[in-house]
Amino acid sequence: MSTDDATSPTVVDLRAASFGHHGRPVVTGIDLTVTRGEVLALLGPNGSGKTTLVTGLLGLSEHLGGTVEVLGTPLDRLRDRTRIGYVPQRHTLTGGVRATVSEIVSTGLLATRPWWRPAGRRDRDAVRRALETVGLADRARFDVDTLSGGQQRRVLIARALVAQPDVLVMDEPTAGVDHASQGVLAGVLHRLATSGTTMLVVTHELEALRGVVDRIVELDAGHLAFDGSPHGYAAHQAERARAAGRGAA
């Protein structure tokens, strides 16, 4: 079996990895392994390097040092980027161009077929399944601009899922939506987790993902500050608060 076989337990493997922009490192010395079926939350204050790290896995920020393997393949040799589904943090989907929900989701399949081949039944079935997964099958023909912010976020998740990636990378999926919408999004992520979807989720809102996340990684000033279970992270926070209290005394 090759190291990039779909049954390999390791999805992401970083060793002393550094990522940045224009030759300037933002995150450095990262050791991190994500295994198949795991749901990992990536936390940290603004500017800690969370987005730089995940966009580094997508080849959107510069790999400046260390080793990076994704799906058993060195990052610079990974040709099929559709195996990584990406849900960006953004508030608009169309840029002023009218499009239906199905049309937006179908763009997630463009890289899977030759440019000259039109969408076929298999593509339409994939779009339908992705929309069913995120609970938006009844909105398939709606203009995406008529949807709420939370619904638009679910459209982005469906677009990332439609090509059936091996790992789903999400940047602040619950940010900027109301509490009820956060609950719906958390339900979608819980269903994905139950189905065995590997997820790496950048978030500031850990409470919204309670019961979904298996593991928490925290970045601080571009370095790994914590890597462990949600229970261990709660103890880590409590100890940090005690230490801050002792320092203020």
C-alpha positions as CSV (number, residue, x, y, z in Angstrom):
1,M,0.0,0.0,0.0
2,S,1.4,3.4,-0.9
3,T,1.8,6.1,1.8
4,D,-0.9,8.2,0.2
5,D,-3.5,5.4,0.2
6,A,-6.9,6.5,1.3
7,T,-6.7,4.0,4.3
8,S,-3.5,5.6,5.7
9,P,-4.3,6.8,9.3
10,T,-2.3,10.1,8.9
11,V,-3.9,12.9,7.0
12,V,-1.6,15.8,8.0
13,D,2.0,15.5,9.3
14,L,4.0,18.6,10.1
15,R,7.6,18.4,11.5
16,A,9.3,21.7,12.5
17,A,7.1,23.3,9.9
18,S,7.2,27.0,9.2
19,F,4.8,29.1,7.0
20,G,4.6,32.8,6.2
21,H,4.3,35.4,3.5
22,H,6.9,37.1,1.2
23,G,9.7,35.1,2.9
24,R,8.7,36.2,6.4
25,P,7.7,33.4,8.8
26,V,4.4,33.8,10.7
27,V,4.3,30.3,12.3
28,T,7.5,28.4,13.1
29,G,8.6,25.1,14.4
30,I,5.2,23.4,14.3
31,D,5.0,19.7,15.0
32,L,1.4,18.4,14.4
33,T,-0.2,15.2,13.2
34,V,-3.9,14.9,12.3
35,T,-5.3,11.4,11.9
36,R,-8.1,10.2,9.7
37,G,-11.6,10.8,11.2
38,E,-10.2,13.3,13.8
39,V,-11.9,16.7,14.4
40,L,-9.3,19.3,15.5
41,A,-10.0,22.8,16.6
42,L,-7.2,25.4,16.0
43,L,-7.4,28.2,18.5
44,G,-5.4,31.3,19.3
45,P,-5.6,35.1,19.5
46,N,-5.8,37.3,16.4
47,G,-2.4,37.4,14.7
48,S,-1.3,34.1,16.2
49,G,-0.9,32.4,12.8
50,K,-4.0,30.2,12.7
51,T,-5.1,31.2,9.2
52,T,-1.5,31.2,7.9
53,L,-1.1,27.6,9.1
54,V,-4.2,26.3,7.4
55,T,-3.6,28.2,4.2
56,G,-0.1,26.8,4.2
57,L,-1.6,23.3,4.0
58,L,-3.6,24.5,0.9
59,G,-0.5,26.0,-0.7
60,L,-1.8,29.5,-0.3
61,S,0.8,30.7,2.1
62,E,4.6,30.0,1.8
63,H,6.1,26.8,3.2
64,L,9.4,28.2,4.6
65,G,10.8,25.3,6.5
66,G,10.5,21.9,8.0
67,T,8.6,19.0,6.4
68,V,4.9,19.0,5.5
69,E,3.0,15.9,4.3
70,V,-0.7,15.9,3.4
71,L,-2.4,12.6,2.7
72,G,1.0,10.9,2.7
73,T,2.5,13.1,0.1
74,P,5.0,16.0,0.5
75,L,3.0,19.2,0.1
76,D,4.9,20.4,-3.0
77,R,4.1,17.1,-4.8
78,L,0.4,17.0,-3.9
79,R,-1.3,17.4,-7.3
80,D,-4.9,16.6,-6.5
81,R,-5.8,19.6,-4.3
82,T,-9.5,18.6,-4.5
83,R,-8.7,16.1,-1.8
84,I,-8.5,19.0,0.6
85,G,-11.9,20.8,1.0
86,Y,-11.6,24.4,2.1
87,V,-14.3,26.6,3.7
88,P,-13.0,30.2,3.8
89,Q,-14.2,32.9,6.2
90,R,-16.2,35.2,4.0
91,H,-19.5,36.9,4.1
92,T,-20.4,37.1,0.4
93,L,-20.5,34.3,-2.2
94,T,-21.3,35.9,-5.6
95,G,-19.5,39.3,-5.7
96,G,-22.7,40.9,-7.1
97,V,-23.3,38.2,-9.8
98,R,-26.6,36.4,-9.4
99,A,-26.2,32.6,-8.8
100,T,-28.3,29.9,-7.4
101,V,-27.3,27.7,-4.4
102,S,-26.7,24.7,-6.7
103,E,-24.6,26.8,-9.1
104,I,-22.3,27.9,-6.3
105,V,-21.9,24.4,-4.9
106,S,-21.2,23.0,-8.4
107,T,-18.1,25.2,-8.7
108,G,-16.5,22.9,-6.2
109,L,-16.4,20.3,-9.0
110,L,-14.8,22.4,-11.7
111,A,-11.3,21.1,-10.9
112,T,-12.5,17.5,-11.1
113,R,-13.3,17.4,-14.8
114,P,-11.8,18.8,-18.1
115,W,-12.8,22.4,-18.8
116,W,-14.6,21.4,-22.0
117,R,-16.9,18.7,-20.4
118,P,-20.2,20.1,-19.2
119,A,-21.7,18.9,-15.9
120,G,-23.4,15.6,-16.1
121,R,-25.8,13.5,-14.0
122,R,-23.0,12.4,-11.7
123,D,-22.1,16.0,-11.0
124,R,-25.7,16.9,-10.3
125,D,-26.1,14.0,-8.0
126,A,-23.0,15.1,-6.1
127,V,-24.4,18.6,-5.7
128,R,-27.7,17.2,-4.4
129,R,-25.9,15.0,-1.9
130,A,-23.8,17.8,-0.6
131,L,-26.8,20.1,-0.1
132,E,-28.6,17.3,1.7
133,T,-25.6,16.9,4.0
134,V,-25.8,20.6,5.1
135,G,-29.6,20.6,5.2
136,L,-30.2,22.9,2.2
137,A,-31.6,20.6,-0.4
138,D,-34.9,22.6,-0.4
139,R,-32.9,25.8,-1.2
140,A,-31.1,24.4,-4.3
141,R,-32.8,26.8,-6.8
142,F,-32.8,29.9,-4.5
143,D,-30.7,32.9,-5.4
144,V,-27.8,32.6,-2.9
145,D,-28.1,36.3,-2.0
146,T,-31.5,35.6,-0.5
147,L,-30.0,33.3,2.1
148,S,-29.1,34.2,5.7
149,G,-25.5,34.4,6.7
150,G,-25.6,31.0,8.4
151,Q,-27.2,29.5,5.3
152,Q,-24.5,31.0,3.1
153,R,-21.9,29.5,5.4
154,R,-23.5,26.1,4.9
155,V,-23.4,26.6,1.1
156,L,-19.7,27.1,1.4
157,I,-19.4,23.8,3.4
158,A,-21.4,22.1,0.7
159,R,-19.2,23.5,-2.0
160,A,-16.1,22.1,-0.1
161,L,-17.8,18.7,0.3
162,V,-19.1,18.2,-3.2
163,A,-15.8,16.8,-4.5
164,Q,-15.7,14.3,-1.5
165,P,-12.4,15.5,0.0
166,D,-10.3,13.5,2.4
167,V,-10.0,16.4,4.8
168,L,-12.1,19.5,5.4
169,V,-10.4,22.7,6.5
170,M,-12.6,25.4,7.8
171,D,-11.7,29.0,8.8
172,E,-14.1,30.4,11.5
173,P,-17.3,28.6,10.2
174,T,-19.5,29.9,13.0
175,A,-18.1,33.5,13.1
176,G,-20.5,36.4,12.3
177,V,-23.7,34.4,12.5
178,D,-26.4,34.5,15.2
179,H,-26.6,32.0,18.0
180,A,-29.4,30.0,16.3
181,S,-27.4,29.7,13.1
182,Q,-24.3,28.6,15.1
183,G,-26.4,25.8,16.5
184,V,-27.5,24.7,13.0
185,L,-23.9,24.8,11.8
186,A,-22.7,22.8,14.8
187,G,-25.3,20.2,14.0
188,V,-23.9,20.0,10.4
189,L,-20.4,19.6,11.7
190,H,-21.6,17.0,14.2
191,R,-23.1,14.9,11.4
192,L,-19.9,15.2,9.4
193,A,-17.9,14.1,12.4
194,T,-20.2,11.1,13.0
195,S,-19.7,10.1,9.4
196,G,-15.9,10.0,9.9
197,T,-15.0,13.3,8.1
198,T,-11.6,14.5,9.1
199,M,-11.8,18.2,10.0
200,L,-9.4,21.0,10.9
201,V,-11.4,24.0,12.2
202,V,-10.0,27.4,12.9
203,T,-12.3,29.0,15.5
204,H,-12.6,31.6,18.2
205,E,-15.9,30.1,19.4
206,L,-15.1,26.8,20.9
207,E,-18.4,26.7,22.9
208,A,-20.3,26.5,19.6
209,L,-18.4,23.3,18.7
210,R,-18.7,21.5,22.1
211,G,-19.3,17.8,21.5
212,V,-17.9,18.0,18.0
213,V,-14.2,18.6,18.6
214,D,-11.9,15.7,19.6
215,R,-8.8,17.7,20.0
216,I,-7.6,21.3,20.5
217,V,-4.5,22.9,19.3
218,E,-3.6,26.4,20.4
219,L,-1.2,28.8,18.7
220,D,0.4,31.8,20.4
221,A,2.7,34.2,18.6
222,G,3.2,31.7,15.8
223,H,4.2,28.8,18.1
224,L,2.3,25.7,19.4
225,A,1.1,26.5,22.9
226,F,-1.2,23.5,23.6
227,D,-2.1,20.2,21.9
228,G,-4.5,17.9,23.7
229,S,-8.1,17.0,24.5
230,P,-10.9,19.4,25.3
231,H,-10.8,18.3,28.9
232,G,-7.0,18.9,29.0
233,Y,-7.5,22.3,27.4
234,A,-10.0,23.3,30.2
235,A,-7.3,22.4,32.8
236,H,-4.7,24.3,30.8
237,Q,-6.9,27.4,30.8
238,A,-7.6,27.1,34.5
239,E,-3.9,26.8,35.3
240,R,-3.1,29.8,33.1
241,A,-5.8,31.8,35.0
242,R,-4.3,30.8,38.3
243,A,-0.9,31.8,37.2
244,A,-2.2,35.2,36.0
245,G,-3.8,35.6,39.4
246,R,-0.6,34.8,41.2
247,G,1.3,37.3,39.0
248,A,-1.2,40.0,39.8
249,A,-1.1,39.4,43.6
